[in-house]
Amino acid sequence: MGGAAYSLPASEEATYKSAAFLIALLYAAALAMLPLDVFKDRLNYLTYADQSDIILLRYWNDGLLSFLSNEPLWLATNILLRKIMPPELVVRAIIFFSSFTVSWVAISRYSREVIWILLFLLLVQFIKNYIIHLRQGYAIAIFFLGWFAFRSRARWFFIGASPFIHSSFAFVILIMLSIHIFRLMRMDAYICVLLAGLSGLIVGASLPYIASVLGARQAGQYDFVSTDVSGLGFLYWSSVLILFLLSGSKFARNHVFSLSLIAFYLATYFQIEVTARIFESGLLLVLLSGLSLTGWRRNLFTSSMILYATLQYYQRIGLPYLGWGA
């Protein structure tokens, strides 16, 4: 399951690990030290830090389904941290832990791709998880720990915990389990990707009903209709999926999860507004898969990623705090 990593000679490994730790530390510290009151949703996160015990009790009183579907581990984390620090430090601690964990694991595991890892960490779709989508950023860190864990029990413990921090991971795990079942059935990787796309159509149509039955907080927050989309993301990730599919059956087998995640995202792109959140939960793994491409395909992928990232930031020039301001 865990992605392919690169190893250095023993004489260089200690030095690189130290450098990777320092880079991750600086990345996390810079994000954690940003102002608390200028970004979207920060007041909500301060409320979580101060009142998660009340919120958790309310969900518990609404029933077990409501309790489990409303991210109890996220609330529990806030409750525990609040016992030892004020709300402001709770928010900063979560930002620091999340961004440090993901950057440290990625940089240390992919020593030959450190420049690209750093670029990925700065992408709009990724860095916002440590600026405005803090709950999702925390869940990504926990999931990442599981994805790259060496022991099976630790792997499934962390991966299994992630949906109880951010519900988008319920769909990520659903895709993972489906792929596992398909592999047991010796199903072709391309068929797996097709089925992931078809499942996305089904989920997109049924998600409002599912959220309502479970009593999930999203039922009252979203319309589950994707109306404000430019289509740029759809065109770009469609191109990436085609590039991945054209990279041969071996690549498809080794990276079937990434291909399936893209297919699921594209199938729901014009259906539900939360599909981007689901895709972003596994985005870094998709990007790491792209680094496994070879020859002109890798050059095309990395070049297009630079252009895509540049365009995203260009569109945000002039907006308060690059569009993340409150």
Secondary structure, DSSP 8 states (H G I E B T S, - for coil): -----B---HHHHHHHHHHHHHHHHHHHHHHHTS-SSSBTTHHHHHHHHHHHHHHHHHHHHT-HHHHHHT-HHHHHHHHHHHTTS-HHHHHHHHHHHHHHHHHHHHHHHBGGGHHHHHHHHH-HHHHGGGTT-HHHHHHHHHHHHHHT-SSHHHHHHHHHHGGGT-THHHHHHHHHHHHHHHHHTT--HHHHHHHHHHHHHHHHHHHHHHHHHHT-THHHH------S--SHHHHHHHHHHHHHHTT-HHHHHHTHHHHHHHHHHHHHTTT-TTHHHHHHHTHHHHHHHHTT--HHHHHHHHHHHHHHHHHHHHTTTTSGGGGTB-
